[in-house]
Amino acid sequence: MNEKPLSRLGLLHLWVVYLVWSSTYLAFKVGVSNGFAPFWMGATRFIPAALLLLLYARWQGFRVRLSGAEAIRLALSGAMLWLGGNGLILVATQYVPSGYVALMIATTPIWTALLEGLLERRRPPKLLLAGLLVGLAGIFLLNAPQLSEGAPTHLLASLLLILSPLMWAGGTLYTQRKAPDLRPEVVSGYQQLFGGLGFLLLSWALGEDWAAPNLLGWAANLYLIVFASLIAYTSYILAVRLLPLSLVTTYAYVNPVFALLLGWLLLKEPIGLWTLAGSALVLVGVGLVFKGQSRPTPPSA
C-alpha cells in the first residue's frame, strides 16, 4: 500500500518554521547589539505579540476570560517559558555569538526528556542516557576554547544557556500537565503577556535605558514580533496538523545548523573545529533522545 503523499502546504509551513525560528537568534544578537537592553527587548516584543494574539482569539469568538486558577497557571508557565527560557537567552546573547546560542538551546529536547522521566519516576531509557552524555560532551567541546582562557563573561553565558533550556523544558511540561481548557492561541497569548509583563517589571527594576535602541534594533524586534511570535507560531501549528510529528520535530536539528550558518554569513561569526565537533555531538545527542522516546520505556524499579 502506498504511503499518503506529504502535504505541500504542510511542507511550506515547515520551511517557514525552519527559516524564521533559525533566524531568531540572529535577531536577538542584532537587537542587543543596537541598543536594546535584554529585558526591555523582551517586554517590547512579547506584550504587543500577546495582545495581537488575544485580539485575534477574541475576534474568532474563543474564550479569553480567565478564572483565577487559570491566570495563576498561565502566569507561572509564561514566566518559566518566556521570562526564564527566553530572557536568559537575551542576557547571554550580549556576550557570545548567535550560532553558539542556538547550539546550546538545541539541548532542550534532552533536558525535557530527562525532566519528564524524573517527574514520572521511571527509569530513563538507555538511549536517553546516551543522548544526555553525548549532548553534554558536545556542550563541553563548544565551550572548551573560551573556558580554557578563563573568560568570565563566556562562563556566565554558558551557565545561562544551560539554565534557559531547563526553564523552557520545565515550563513546557507544566503547560502539558496543567493546561487550562483554552484554545492554543489564547494559552500562548496569555503566556506571552505574563512573560512580557515580567520582562517590563525587571527592566524597570534594573533601570534599563528604554531610549537606547536605534532603528536597526527596533527593526530586529519588529521582525521577532511579526515573524517569530505570530507567523512562525501559526506555521508550526499548521505543520503539526498537516505533517507527521516526527517530520515536524526535525526543526530541532535544522534550526541550530541554519542559525550557525546565518551568524557566519551575516555577522561574520567564526566557525572553528571546536564548534563543528561540539555541534555535531549536540545534534547526535538530540537524535538519540528522539529515538529513545519512540521506544517503549522500561518500568521503574
Long-range contacts (C-beta under 8 A, 24 or more apart in sequence): 6-243, 6-247, 7-242, 7-243, 9-238, 9-242, 10-238, 10-239, 10-241, 10-242, 10-243, 11-243, 13-235, 13-236, 13-238, 13-239, 13-242, 14-235, 14-239, 14-243, 14-247, 14-248, 14-251, 16-231, 16-232, 16-235, 17-232, 17-235, 17-236, 17-239, 17-248, 17-251, 18-251, 18-254, 18-255, 18-258, 19-258, 20-227, 20-228, 20-231, 20-232, 20-235, 21-228, 21-232, 21-236, 21-251, 21-255, 22-102, 22-254, 22-255, 22-256, 22-257, 22-258, 22-259, 22-262, 23-223, 23-227, 23-228, 23-258, 23-259, 23-262, 24-224, 24-228, 25-89, 25-93, 25-98, 25-99, 25-101, 25-102, 25-105, 25-259, 25-262, 25-263, 26-98, 26-259, 26-262, 26-263, 26-266, 26-267, 27-220, 27-221, 27-223, 27-224, 27-228, 28-89, 28-90, 28-93, 28-98, 28-101, 28-220, 28-224, 29-93, 29-97, 29-98, 29-101, 29-263, 29-267, 30-216, 30-217, 30-219, 30-220, 30-267, 31-213, 31-217, 31-220, 31-221, 31-224, 32-90, 32-93, 32-94, 32-217, 33-217, 34-213, 34-214, 34-216, 34-217, 34-220, 35-209, 35-212, 35-213, 35-214, 35-217, 36-212, 36-213, 36-217, 36-220, 36-221, 37-203, 37-206, 37-208, 37-209, 37-210, 37-212, 38-87, 38-90, 38-91, 38-93, 38-94, 38-208, 39-87, 39-90, 39-199, 39-200, 39-202, 39-203, 39-206, 39-208, 40-199, 40-203, 40-208, 40-209, 40-210, 40-213, 41-90, 41-213, 41-217, 41-221, 42-82, 42-83, 42-86, 42-87, 42-90, 42-195, 42-196, 42-199, 42-203, 43-196, 43-197, 43-199, 43-200, 43-203, 44-221, 45-196, 45-221, 45-224, 45-225, 45-229, 46-82, 46-192, 46-193, 46-195, 46-196, 46-199, 46-229, 47-192, 47-193, 47-196, 47-197, 47-199, 47-200, 48-225, 49-192, 49-196, 49-225, 49-229, 49-230, 50-189, 50-190, 50-191, 50-192, 50-193, 50-196, 51-189, 51-193, 52-225, 52-230, 53-185, 53-186, 53-188, 53-189, 53-192, 53-229, 53-230, 54-186, 54-189, 54-190, 54-193, 56-185, 57-183, 57-185, 57-186, 57-189, 60-185, 62-182, 62-183, 62-185, 62-186, 63-182, 63-183, 63-186, 64-186, 64-189, 66-180, 66-190, 67-180, 69-180, 70-180, 70-182, 71-190, 73-174, 73-178, 73-179, 73-180, 74-180, 74-187, 74-190, 74-191, 74-194, 75-190, 75-194, 76-174, 77-171, 77-174, 77-175, 77-178, 77-191, 78-171, 78-190, 78-191, 78-192, 78-193, 78-194, 78-195, 78-198, 79-171, 79-194, 79-195, 79-198, 80-167, 80-168, 80-170, 80-171, 80-174, 81-167, 81-168, 81-171, 81-172, 81-175, 81-191, 81-195, 82-191, 82-192, 82-194, 82-195, 82-196, 82-198, 82-199, 83-195, 83-198, 83-199, 83-202, 84-163, 84-164, 84-167, 84-168, 84-170, 84-171, 85-164, 85-165, 85-167, 85-168, 85-171, 86-164, 86-168, 86-195, 87-195, 87-198, 87-199, 87-202, 88-160, 88-161, 88-163, 88-164, 88-167, 89-160, 89-161, 89-164, 91-157, 91-160, 92-156, 92-157, 92-158, 92-160, 92-161, 92-164, 94-157, 95-153, 95-154, 95-156, 95-157, 96-154, 96-157, 96-158, 96-161, 97-263, 97-267, 97-269, 97-270, 98-259, 98-262, 98-263, 98-267, 98-269, 99-256, 99-259, 99-260, 99-261, 99-262, 99-263, 99-264, 99-269, 99-271, 99-275, 100-142, 100-269, 100-275, 101-161, 101-259, 102-255, 102-256, 102-259, 102-260, 102-263, 103-138, 103-142, 103-256, 103-259, 103-260, 103-275, 103-278, 103-279, 103-282, 104-139, 104-142, 104-158, 104-161, 104-162, 104-164, 104-165, 104-282, 105-161, 105-164, 105-165, 105-168, 105-256, 106-252, 106-253, 106-255, 106-256, 106-282, 106-283, 106-286, 107-135, 107-138, 107-139, 107-162, 107-165, 107-282, 107-285, 107-286, 108-165, 108-168, 108-169, 108-252, 109-249, 109-252, 109-286, 109-289, 109-290, 110-135, 110-285, 110-286, 110-289, 111-165, 111-166, 111-169, 112-168, 112-169, 112-172, 112-173, 113-289, 113-292, 113-293, 114-169, 115-166, 115-169, 115-170, 115-173, 116-173, 117-297, 119-173, 121-300, 122-297, 122-298, 122-299, 122-300, 123-297, 123-298, 123-299, 123-300, 123-301, 125-292, 125-293, 125-295, 125-297, 125-298, 126-292, 127-288, 127-289, 127-291, 127-292, 127-295, 128-288, 128-289, 128-292, 128-293, 130-285, 130-288, 130-292, 131-284, 131-285, 131-286, 131-287, 131-288, 131-289, 131-292, 132-285, 132-289, 133-285, 134-281, 134-284, 134-285, 134-288, 135-281, 135-282, 135-285, 135-286, 135-289, 136-285, 137-281, 137-285, 138-277, 138-278, 138-279, 138-280, 138-281, 138-282, 138-283, 138-284, 138-285, 139-278, 139-282, 140-278, 141-274, 141-277, 141-278, 141-281, 142-274, 142-275, 142-278, 142-279, 142-282, 143-278, 144-274, 144-278, 145-272, 145-274, 184-237, 188-233, 192-229, 246-294, 249-290, 252-286, 252-290, 253-283, 253-286, 253-287, 256-282, 256-283, 257-283
